[in-house]
Amino acid sequence: MTTTPVVGVLALQGAFREHRRAFERRGARVVEVRKPAHLDGIGGLVIPGGESTTMAKLMRAYGLDQAIPAFHAAGGAVWGTCAGAIAVARDIEGHPDQPRLGLLDLGVARNAYGRQVASFEADLDVDGLDAPFHGVFIRAPRIVRVGSGVATLASFDGDPVAVLGDRVLATVFHPELAGDDALHQLFLERVCSVELAPR
């Protein structure tokens, strides 16, 4: 009997609805996470793009700054996209006092690819995917350091843009805007270790 995977999407701000729709297309059940109790019973959590400072303040206000690391320590998987990648990183260049979850031995620089007008798109070769993935970069952070135990899954112009550590995936682009659910499936199967039926 196949069990329906249950994943959470942090729904404090940002493009969480697009993530929800992508996971639902892959056959997962999605919980919108706004409080620590919403983490109960899910196998993975996505932290979407948004404004990283505001997101950090909201996570602290709702107690999620402690609950999410506890969720990960108990075996849960986490995926940070764009601002979410900043949230899961250990170091934020130039912002040592900004709250972060620190789940991944990673150094990031906020908005390093430029402002909104400097947004761009690029086809990326991602380890684990059979075809190039169309990356949408909007005020994207740059990964400036990859620590031990962290594998680079995709690069752009020599910089890592998708990395994977111990049950933590980070992408500096917006996969939920690509019109391609391949990375959502990769998260379910490779990070959450859920076996999905072929689609």
C-alpha positions in Angstrom: 0.0 0.0 0.0 1.4 3.4 -1.0 1.4 6.1 1.7 0.6 9.7 0.5 3.6 11.9 1.5 2.8 14.8 3.7 4.9 17.9 3.4 4.6 21.4 4.9 5.1 24.8 3.3 6.0 27.7 5.6 3.2 30.1 5.0 4.2 33.3 6.7 5.0 35.2 3.5 6.3 34.6 0.0 5.4 32.2 -2.8 4.1 29.4 -0.6 0.9 28.8 -2.7 3.0 28.0 -5.8 5.0 25.4 -3.8 1.8 23.9 -2.5 0.4 23.5 -6.0 3.7 21.9 -7.2 3.7 19.3 -4.4 0.0 18.5 -4.9 0.7 17.9 -8.6 3.3 15.3 -7.4 0.6 13.5 -5.3 1.7 14.9 -1.9 -0.7 16.3 0.8 0.4 19.8 1.9 0.1 21.5 5.2 0.5 25.3 5.5 2.8 25.8 8.4 2.3 28.9 10.6 2.8 27.5 14.1 5.1 24.8 15.6 2.1 22.4 16.0 1.7 22.4 12.2 5.0 20.5 11.9 3.5 17.5 13.6 3.1 14.6 11.2 4.9 16.0 8.1 8.0 14.5 6.6 9.4 17.6 5.0 9.2 21.4 5.1 9.7 24.0 2.4 10.8 27.6 3.4 9.9 29.7 0.4 11.2 32.9 -1.1 10.3 36.2 0.4 12.1 38.9 2.4 14.7 37.1 4.6 14.8 39.6 7.5 11.0 39.7 7.8 10.8 36.0 7.6 13.3 35.6 10.3 11.4 37.9 12.6 8.1 36.1 11.9 9.7 32.7 12.6 11.0 34.0 15.9 7.6 35.6 16.8 5.8 32.3 16.2 8.4 30.1 17.9 9.4 28.4 14.6 13.0 29.5 15.0 13.3 26.7 17.6 10.7 24.3 16.3 12.1 23.9 12.8 15.6 22.9 14.0 14.0 20.5 16.4 11.9 19.1 13.5 15.1 18.6 11.5 16.9 17.0 14.4 14.1 14.6 14.8 14.5 13.4 11.2 12.5 15.9 9.2 13.7 17.2 5.8 13.9 20.9 5.0 14.2 22.8 1.7 15.0 26.5 1.6 14.4 28.4 -1.7 15.8 31.9 -2.3 15.2 33.7 1.0 14.6 30.2 2.5 18.2 29.3 1.5 19.4 32.3 3.6 17.3 31.0 6.5 18.9 27.5 6.5 22.5 28.8 6.0 24.9 28.9 8.9 26.6 32.2 7.8 25.0 35.3 6.2 27.8 37.5 4.7 27.7 41.1 6.1 24.7 40.3 8.4 26.2 38.3 11.3 23.3 39.3 13.7 20.5 38.3 11.4 18.6 35.3 12.9 18.9 32.1 10.9 18.2 28.4 11.4 21.8 27.4 10.6 20.8 23.9 9.4 23.4 23.8 6.6 27.1 24.5 6.7 26.8 27.2 4.1 27.7 30.9 3.6 25.4 33.1 1.6 25.3 36.7 0.5 21.9 38.4 0.3 20.7 39.9 -3.0 24.2 39.2 -4.5 22.9 38.9 -8.0 21.4 42.4 -7.9 18.0 44.0 -7.4 14.6 43.0 -8.9 15.5 44.6 -12.3 18.6 42.3 -12.5 16.4 39.1 -12.2 17.2 36.5 -14.8 16.5 32.9 -15.9 18.9 30.1 -16.8 18.8 26.4 -17.7 20.7 24.4 -15.1 22.1 21.0 -15.1 21.0 19.5 -11.7 22.5 16.3 -10.3 19.6 13.8 -10.1 17.5 15.3 -12.9 17.4 13.8 -16.4 16.8 17.2 -18.1 18.0 20.8 -17.6 15.9 22.7 -15.0 14.8 26.3 -15.8 16.0 28.4 -12.9 14.2 31.7 -12.1 16.5 34.0 -10.2 14.7 37.0 -8.5 16.9 39.0 -6.1 18.7 35.8 -5.5 21.3 35.3 -2.8 24.7 33.9 -3.8 26.3 30.9 -2.1 29.8 32.0 -1.2 30.9 29.1 0.9 30.0 25.4 0.8 31.0 23.5 4.0 31.9 19.9 4.6 29.1 17.4 4.1 27.3 19.7 1.6 27.2 18.6 -2.0 26.7 21.0 -5.0 23.8 19.8 -7.2 23.9 22.7 -9.7 26.1 25.7 -10.5 25.7 28.8 -12.6 28.8 30.8 -13.8 30.9 28.8 -11.4 28.8 29.5 -8.3 26.7 26.8 -6.5 23.0 27.5 -6.9 21.6 24.2 -5.5 23.2 22.3 -2.6 22.3 19.3 -0.5 23.4 18.4 3.0 22.0 16.1 5.7 18.2 16.2 4.9 18.5 19.9 3.9 18.2 21.2 0.3 18.9 24.8 -0.6 18.2 26.5 -3.9 18.9 30.2 -4.5 16.4 30.3 -7.4 12.6 29.9 -7.4 11.7 26.3 -8.6 8.1 26.9 -7.9 7.9 29.4 -10.7 9.6 27.2 -13.4 6.5 25.4 -14.6 8.5 22.2 -13.9 7.9 20.0 -10.7 11.1 18.0 -11.1 12.8 19.5 -8.1 9.8 19.1 -6.0 9.8 15.4 -6.9 13.6 15.2 -6.2 12.9 16.7 -2.7 10.3 14.2 -1.9 12.2 11.2 -3.2 15.9 12.1 -2.4 15.6 14.3 0.7 12.4 13.1 2.3 13.0 9.5 1.0 9.5 9.0 -0.2 9.0 6.6 -3.1 6.5 8.1 -5.6 4.7 6.4 -8.4 6.1 7.4 -11.9 4.3 10.3 -13.6 
